Amino acid sequence: MNDHVYKQIELTGSSTKSSDDAIRCALERASHTLRNLDWFQVTEIRGHMKDGNIAHWQVSLKVGMRLED
């Protein structure tokens, strides 16, 4: 069957390095407990500042999981 149905979940990843690293952290952690992760969409990027510098990145994502037959 070529038609797929997806379930969406929302995740928020965080990193002190970069927004890309926050995305990677969220997806890597989710892949330990969830199956059939197929796509993601960044919905929000925000951060925490300390002494005028970026101290922490937070990225919210929608993640699509393909439902099994």
C-alpha positions in Angstrom: 0.0 0.0 0.0 1.4 3.4 -1.0 -0.9 5.6 1.1 0.3 6.5 4.5 -1.4 7.9 7.6 0.6 9.9 10.1 0.3 10.9 13.8 1.8 14.2 14.8 3.4 14.9 18.1 5.1 18.1 19.4 8.6 18.1 20.9 10.9 20.8 22.3 14.6 20.2 22.1 17.3 22.3 23.8 21.0 22.9 23.4 23.7 25.3 24.5 25.4 24.9 21.1 22.9 25.9 18.4 19.3 25.7 17.2 20.3 22.9 14.8 21.8 21.0 17.7 18.5 21.5 19.6 16.6 19.9 16.7 19.0 17.0 16.5 18.8 16.4 20.3 14.9 16.3 20.2 14.8 13.9 17.2 17.6 11.7 18.5 15.9 11.3 21.9 12.5 10.7 20.3 13.9 8.0 18.0 14.9 5.9 21.1 11.2 5.4 22.1 9.2 6.1 18.9 9.0 4.2 15.6 8.5 5.3 12.1 9.5 9.0 12.5 9.3 10.3 9.0 9.3 14.1 9.0 9.6 17.2 11.2 8.6 20.9 11.0 10.1 23.6 13.1 7.3 25.7 14.7 9.2 27.9 17.0 12.7 28.9 17.9 13.5 30.7 21.1 16.4 31.2 23.5 17.7 32.2 26.9 20.2 35.0 27.2 22.8 35.5 29.9 25.1 38.6 30.0 24.0 39.7 26.5 24.9 36.3 24.9 22.9 33.3 23.9 23.1 30.8 26.7 20.5 28.2 25.6 18.5 27.4 22.4 15.0 25.9 22.5 13.3 24.7 19.3 9.7 23.4 19.1 8.9 20.8 16.4 6.0 19.0 15.0 7.1 15.4 14.2 5.2 13.0 12.0 5.1 9.3 12.7 3.8 6.9 10.0 1.2 4.6 11.5 1.8 0.9 10.9 -0.7 -1.2 9.0 
